[in-house]
Amino acid sequence: MRSFTLHRPLKFLIAIPMLLAMAAAALPTPEGPKERALRATVNKFMNEYIAAWKKLDVNAAAKVFETYTLATYTAKDSREDKPVSRKDILATYAQQVRSISKLVGFKAQITKLSVSGGKGMVQIRYMMKATGGFNNPDGKEHMFESLRTSDWVWTSTPKGWRGVSSVTAVNQILLDGKPIKGNP
């Protein structure tokens, strides 16, 4: 049996198709109609929700939240045991707005999205900056920053996609650039 050695340029040419195949496998698959519909719904939800908060309009923010979530929606922080109901979340809006004198910035971005049947999973990264008193005893204005990553479950309904639940996996809260006690 005769053996032979490939020359370096030939080895490289043989490796190219394999590298291209590996790169193609790593690329995200194109979104189908269900994924596109869910992405459009979540983007619309986030845009309307952020617009309401930028105006510090509690009623508009609550209406948007109610429109895009089920009445049975729950939210949970991954470090806590008990989820919070949509009703309880909406009840905190007025208190939150009273603490804010100016919303400096509020952004949200979809970082992951998938659909299986009528169920969607969406990861959203949020960043909010605001100034206000924030119930501080000193009565002075402070800069508040909230950085969160939440995993949402969505369901397809006759009215379109609606939020079922969310779990916040990463939640960093800063006051004047320093972590608030009890937060990472």
N, C-alpha and C positions, 0 to 999 in steps of 0.2 A: 504494500500500500504506500502510496506516495503522499507526502505531506507538503503543504505549502503555507506561506505566510502572507497575509494581506498587508499591503502597504498602507501607511497612515491615511493618505487621501481616500483610498477605497474604504477603509474602516469607517471614516467619517461619513461618506456617502451612504453606506449601509445603515448607519445610525440615524440619519435624518428622518426617514419615514417612521421609525420607531418613536423618535422624539416628537414628531408632529402628531402622531396618534395619541401619545400621552398628554400632550398639550390640549388636544381637542377634547379628551375625556375630562380634563380639569375645568373646561369652560362651562359656565352655567347653561343649562338647556333652555332653549327658547320657551317663553311663556305661552301657554295655550289660552283659549278664551276665558276659562274660569279664573286663571291667575291674573289675566289682564283686568277682568271685571273686579276682582278683589282688590288689586292694586289701585284701580281708579277710585273705588269706594273709600279705601283707607286714606288715600291722598286727599280726597274731597273732605272727608271727616276731619283730618288734621288741619287742612287749610281753613275750614270754617271755624273750627274750635280755637285755633290760634288767633284768627281775626277777632273773635268775640273777646278773648282774653286780652288782646292788645288794646281793646277799647275799655277794658275792665267792666264789661257788661255781663254781670252774673246771669241774668235771665237768658241772654242769647247763648252763653256757654252751656247752660243747663239744657236749653232746647236742643242744641246741637248734640250734646252727649246723649240725651234721651232718644233722639232721632236715629242715631247710629248704634245704639246698644239695646239689648233685650231688657225687659223689665226685671228679669232674673239675673242680670249681669252682676258679677262679683269681681273684686280686685283684691290682690293679696301681695304683701311684701314677702319675699322668700325667707326673711328672717323672723317672720311672725307666724303664729299658728292659725289665727282666725281670719278668714276673708271678710271684706267689707262690702255691703250691699250697694247697689246703685243709689238707692234712697239715701243712705248715710253719706255717700260721696257728695251727692247734690246738696245735702244739708250743710256741708262745710264750705261751699263756694262763697257765700256772703262773708263769712269770717275771713277767708283767704283774701278776698278783694279789699276788705277794710284794712288789712295789714300792708297793702301795697300802695305806695304813692306814685310809682312810675314803673311800668314794665319796660325794661331796657332791651330785652331780647327774648324771643321764644322761637325755637326751631324744633322740627321733628323730621326724622328720616327713617324710612323703611330699610332695615339692614338684612332681613331675610323674609322670604315669603314662599309658601308652598300650599298646594290644595290637594286634597284627597277626597273624592266624592263631593259631598256638600259641606265639608269641613275645611277651614283654612287656618293656617298658622302664620302669624306675622310677628316679626320682632321689630320693635320701634325704639329708636334712640332719641331721647328728648334732651333739650338744654333750655333752661329758663333762667333769666337774670332779672332781678327786680330790686328796687330800692323801697324802703319803708321802715316802719317801726317794729314790725314782727313781734309784737308783745314783749319787747325788751323793757326791763325796768328803767333803763337810763333815758328812755323817751327819744333817743336820737335816731336819725336815719342810718340805716345799714344796708350794705349790698348783700343780697341773698342770691345764691346760685343753687340750682337743682339740676343734677345730671343723672338721668335714669335710662335704663334699658329694660323694656317690658316685653314679655312674650304674650301675645294676644291669641285667643281662640275666637274664630269667626264662624258663623254658620250661614248657609244660603237659605233665605226665606222667600216667600212670595213677594215681599217688598224689597228684596235685594239682600246683600250681605249685612249682617248685624253682629256686633261684638257680644260674645258670650261671657268671657272672663279674661283676666290678665293677671300675670304674675310678674312683679318687678324683681328682677334678679340683681341688678346693680342700681343702687340708689345712693348717690353721694350728695350731701347737702352741706353747703359752705355758707358761713356768715362772715362777711368781710375777708373772704379768702381763706378762712380757717374752718376745718371740719367742725360741725356741731356735735357735741357730746352724744354718743350713742349711734353715730353714723360713721361710716368708713372714711 
